[in-house]
C-alpha cells in the first residue's frame, strides 16, 4: 500500500487547512470522513450528487495537499482518512468546531 504525498504533521499550516475547508464540497467530504469513524473511504464511496469522479479527485487532492486527509493506494483504489490526530495536535479544537458548524448547516 503506497501513500500519496501530504505534509508532515509539523508542516501543517492553518491558512492551507482553512482554504481547503472553505469549499462546500470539501466540507461535505470532511463530513463523510468524520462520520466514517476512522474507516477509510474511496473517492467512489464519497461521490456526492452528480459530481464527476475527476472533480471529486480534484477536491481530494486539495484536502490532501493541505494536510486535512491522508490517502493510501491499494491496487487501483485510493483510500482516504481524515487526519484527526495530526490536526487536533497542531490546531486543538479546530475539527470539533468545523464538525459542529457542518452539523448546524445540515
C-alpha positions in Angstrom: 0.0 0.0 0.0 1.6 3.3 -1.1 0.8 6.7 0.4 0.3 9.7 -1.7 2.2 12.9 -0.7 0.8 15.0 2.1 2.5 17.4 4.5 4.0 16.1 7.8 2.1 17.0 10.9 4.6 19.7 11.9 4.3 21.3 8.4 0.5 21.8 8.6 -0.4 25.4 8.0 -3.6 26.9 9.3 -4.1 29.0 6.1 -3.8 25.9 3.9 -6.2 23.9 6.1 -8.8 26.8 6.2 -8.5 27.3 2.5 -9.2 23.6 1.9 -12.2 23.8 4.2 -13.7 26.9 2.6 -15.5 25.0 -0.1 -18.9 23.3 0.5 -17.9 20.1 -1.5 -14.7 19.7 0.5 -16.7 20.2 3.7 -19.1 17.5 2.6 -16.1 15.2 2.1 -14.8 16.0 5.5 -18.3 15.3 7.0 -18.3 11.9 5.3 -14.8 11.1 6.5 -15.6 12.2 10.1 -18.7 10.1 10.2 -16.8 7.1 8.9 -15.1 6.9 12.4 -11.6 6.4 11.0 -12.6 3.9 8.3 -11.1 4.9 5.0 -13.3 6.0 2.1 -12.6 5.8 -1.6 -13.5 8.6 -3.9 -16.2 6.4 -5.4 -17.7 5.9 -1.9 -17.7 9.7 -1.4 -19.1 10.7 -4.7 -21.6 13.5 -3.8 -24.6 14.0 -6.0 -23.8 14.0 -9.7 -20.3 15.3 -9.5 -17.9 13.5 -11.8 -15.1 11.4 -10.4 -12.5 13.8 -11.9 -14.0 16.7 -10.0 -14.0 14.7 -6.7 -10.4 13.7 -7.3 -9.5 17.4 -7.5 -11.3 18.1 -4.2 -9.5 15.2 -2.5 -6.1 16.4 -3.9 -6.6 19.9 -2.3 -7.6 18.3 1.0 -4.6 16.0 0.9 -2.1 18.8 -0.1 -3.4 20.9 2.8 -2.9 18.0 5.2 -6.6 17.6 6.1 -6.6 14.0 4.8 -4.2 11.2 4.0 -4.6 9.0 1.0 -3.2 5.5 0.6 -3.3 3.5 -2.6 -4.4 -0.1 -2.5 -4.3 -1.5 -6.0 -6.2 1.0 -8.2 -8.2 2.3 -5.2 -7.3 5.4 -3.2 -8.4 5.2 0.4 -8.8 8.5 2.3 -8.8 9.2 6.0 -9.3 12.4 8.0 -6.0 13.3 9.8 -7.8 13.8 13.1 -4.9 13.2 15.4 -2.4 15.4 13.5 -5.0 18.2 13.1 -6.0 18.1 16.7 -2.4 18.2 17.8 -1.5 21.1 15.6 -4.8 23.1 15.9 -6.6 22.0 19.1 -10.4 22.2 18.7 -10.4 23.1 15.0 -12.0 19.9 13.8 -14.5 20.0 16.6 -15.6 23.5 15.6 -15.7 22.5 11.9 -17.8 19.4 12.6 -20.2 21.4 14.8 -20.6 24.0 12.0 -21.2 21.3 9.4 -23.9 19.8 11.6 -25.5 23.2 12.1 -25.7 23.7 8.3 -27.2 20.3 7.7 
